[in-house]
Amino acid sequence: MGMWIAPHLASDPTPLPGARLGRDPERAIKRGPRRLSAEAVAATQRDRLFDGLVHEVAAHGYDNARVTDICRAAGVTRPAFYALFAGKEDAFLATYRHGTAVLLRLMDEAYQQAGPEWTDAARAALRTLLEVLASVPGFARMALVEIDAAGPAARRERDLLLAEFHRFFPPTRRRAPLSDADEELLVTAVVGGIHTTVRQRVAQGRATELPQLLPVLTYAITAPFLGPAAAGRAAHTVEADATPGVTAPCAADPVLPPRP
């Protein structure tokens, strides 16, 4: 069966790590008189290693993912791996940074295109977050669950990412009867709650169900600032947009060959 990719990723020149197989024949480095430059070869190998790492970490856990297996999944040699990364942790951090940068850019685009109403913009960014993570469950597991095992540097990267999500709660577009400092704490609490809820669903192996959380999470991000009535209308709009009885297709990770 073919792999479904979210519309956000299907036409994107830089898909989320894990959206493709590392050994994708279309990215094979072909030999011959018209060789790629060393920089182009390294870039292709890096992208394939991003994909290979996501699939290995998602399938076996960070602790059990071996560099040898990441290289095998990517179709890249160990010397090439170590020419790009200092080790597994360095490769994990690079993959995480690349993937979250893609995710944030897609969310930014959705937020900006949604129009002047903050509820519409926030809901659009949240919808993108949930749909993109659902479309690449391997990356969702790697970035939300296995990151806990990747060490303190990875956890610091996660904290930096959560701080980046504050951009979707600009003071000029939210209203809460609090001081500026308390309102920032409120945003931190809301972002943390969303992260915990999404992480729990992914840890349960239910990443493809994430878009189903959109109504309740829309309520959660708007109610503290706009009140329950406005938040209820925003959540109701989400539910009204859904087609009864129809579930959006979600990506399953490609089937990987069994480890020898």
Secondary structure, DSSP 8 states (H G I E B T S, - for coil): ------HHHHT-SS--TTSS-TT-GGG----SSS---HHHHHHHHHHHHHHHHHHHHHHH-TTT--HHHHHHHHT--HHHHHHH-SSHHHHHHHHHHHHHHHHHHHHHHHHHHT-S-HHHHHHHHHHHHHHHHHH-HHHHHHHHTGGGGS-HHHHHHHHHHHHHGGGGS-GGG---SS-HHHHHHHHHHHHHHHHHHHHHHHHTT-GGGGGGGHHHHHHHHHHHHH-HHHHHHHHHHHHHHS-TT---------------
